[in-house]
Amino acid sequence: MSEVRNGSEAKPEAPEGRKPRSIRVVLFALMIAILLAMLDNMIVGTAMPTIVGELGGLEHLSWVVTAYTLATAASTPIWGKLGDMYGRKGIFLTSIVIFLAGSVLSGMAGTMGQLIGFRAIQGLGAGGLMVGVMAIIGELIPPRERGRYQGMMVSVMAVATIGGPLVGGTVTDHLGWRWSFYLNLPLGVVAFAMVTAVLHLPKKKAEGRIDYLGAALLTVGITSLVLITTWGGSEYPWVSAEIVGLGGTAVAAILAFLVVERRVAQPVLPLHIFRNRNFTLITVVGFLAGFVMFGAIIFLPLFQQTVQGASATNSGLLLLPMLLAMTVVSLFAGRATTKTGKYKIYPIVGGALMTLGLFLLAQMDTETSRLTSGVYMAVLGAGMGFLMQITMLVAQNSVEMKDMGVGSSSATLFRTLGGSFGVAIFGAIFNNQVSATMSARAGEHGAQATAGTAQLDPKSLAQLPAGIKDAYLHAVANGTQHIFLWGAAISVIAVAAAWFVEEVPLRGAAKPAERPEGGDAPAGEVAVSETV
């Protein structure tokens, strides 16, 4: 069996030709794990109507997603710190077990309340899956060598985005909605078994106690922020007492968290990592990339289904130009980074292409063809491809090995929060533009048609009178135009932040001739051994 070991605990190296194959065995297991986290929401979203039909609780439907998102975001930095303190393999395997337990319980749920609670357990595990994969890759593979493998992760995202709705619909129709959760079990078991058998990392002994107070304060702050983005403008007005109260709670919790982190021996999120200029700048880039990326993924299918008449299934396939461009460009950027050791140019080019792609998408109207929108999406996807993994690469290269977990979790957390804020703010812009356009084009009747929601499903849209329907198509086009224009403006900030990133050499394994005789392998080097 092939084994991958890190650092000085590795056995003598195998021939060079065997290394990529052995590393890919480990990466394959990690990609299965991250596929679970990415694929789950896509599959469950398709099964939602059937779930509501059986369990009821339509008024609590949004909490099925919100509970998962909240638990994932709040637990991400904690999982990262636990991996740094106690070792990544054991913590990662624990997250797989929790995720699978949440999946089984969700499939067995008898009420909507139970399903929401079990989804929170599932999200808790998902937070560990995401940051665990990033941190393990960061510890196993030196940044200089990591680029050649980064296309795998982007490919997984593409598979989840396109395949999720297809798998979810098929499973729900033929096996029932509960199997949309049970489907995680075989994949999870395979990932658990492969990681257990193949991955070997040095065991760690924690120094100091877990920062429970800091973890609690950070959880309160993150939860408040996510609830603001979830409820603001939909459940409650942005200036309502509930949203303002959540904002005050978030500010108070984060300020208290900063005070605590300065005083404890083992902070859950060491503030010193933000003193590194590159880490802070690339975190800003990641936040802004998440902001516009998740907004685009949410509202592009809405435009395609409403204005261009695509079905829910086909709208996922119509995202293929963006996802294919993102995968190809990410693969190119990764291999070029490995070959040259240079990376500064890629976030700049990525931000510029993302800005251009969003500006082009802002030109779409009711007459835009699918071919034209596909070309625009490909430009946006190319920009994302330059940014997706390079931002994580720079973040991990900017922290010491002992902080790899918190560095990875911080980058993941800020990208997630960026996505949450992007969806919320873009949603508010979209709703306002749709309402204004409907009132301008169809008067009082138009305003009444979208009084409850600015996003009408195909059945409701088909029931509208011809004049109101035409006004709504123009309203959706106008709403998406404003979203993408704002996204382009925000992307300019990402370009500016990327411009000031310094070209710090990527850490990499020393060549054998450069190693002192009998010396240990440098931190982060991968050594591969063959055992029977």
C-alpha angles and dihedrals in degrees: 000000000000116000129193117207132180130225127334096345091071122112120235112303123263121229113296092247092065097053101082092047093050093047091049090056089060093042091051090058091047092049090053089054095050090045087061092057095043097041098047100074091044092054096041092049090061091050095050098098091052092046092053090048091058104032100030118206097123090166090062096044096110090059091067087070097029094055091052093047093046094051092046095050096042095048098044098087092042093054089050093053093046089054091052091050104039106020130278102247098059093042091048093050089049090055090052091052092049092048092050092046089053090049093053093046092047090053090052095047115133099188136032090247091056091048091052092050093047091047088057089056089049091050090050089059092043091059089059093046094055099046092036093059092047094048095045091051088047091054098040101046125042113237091246091059098036098082095073090063101039095089088070093068094047089049089054090053091051092049091049094048095048101030098041098075091041094051093041093052094046095047094046093048097047107026105020133256094282089069090062083075099034088055088076093065102075092043092047094048091051091049092047093049095047094047091047093050103038110026117081121174130166114274116242133214114212118235112208131357130300112268096241095167093050091047091051094048092047090049091052091048095048093044091052092049093049091048090051091054092044100046102028112108094359113053093018135013114262091247095045122124090249095056094040089048091051089049091053091047091051093050093047093047094048093047091049089047091055091051093049094046091057092057108041126087095225107031114194088226110024107217093208091078088069090059087073105094096212093049093052094045095047090047088056089049090050092049092051093043089053089047095059098029097058090042090054093047091051100045102034092069089047090056092045095049097042106033102024096036099235121158120244090255095046093047088066091052090047088063087065095099091057095044095043092050090047092052096046095046093045090052091049094047091048095051092044090051091051092049099045105021088227121124111148094095095056100067088047094050090041093053091047093050090045089053091048093047093051091047090052091048088052088064093063118114139162091292098052114119125226090245092057094046088047091057091049091049090051090057090051091046091052089055091050090048091060090049108037102079101012090068091055091044093055092044092053092044089054097059133063119256091253089060096044092112097050091041092053093043092049092052090047093046095051092048089051092048089047089055092049093051091043094054092045097047095040088048091054091049091048094049093049093049094046092050093047093047093047091052092047096047103033105019120211094346091054092050091050092051091062099030093110099039138352091219113074122189119233092259093054091043092053091055095057120103113258094255094048091045092053090049090051093051090053090045093054091047090050092048094052091046090059092045093055093043090055089045091054091051091050091048089060087065089054090054090051092050092047091050091065095050109116121230096243111177113259116245112249142166115278117241115256091250090055094053120095112247110271090005125141122257113265117264111279096021116134120226119188126204133183118225131172 
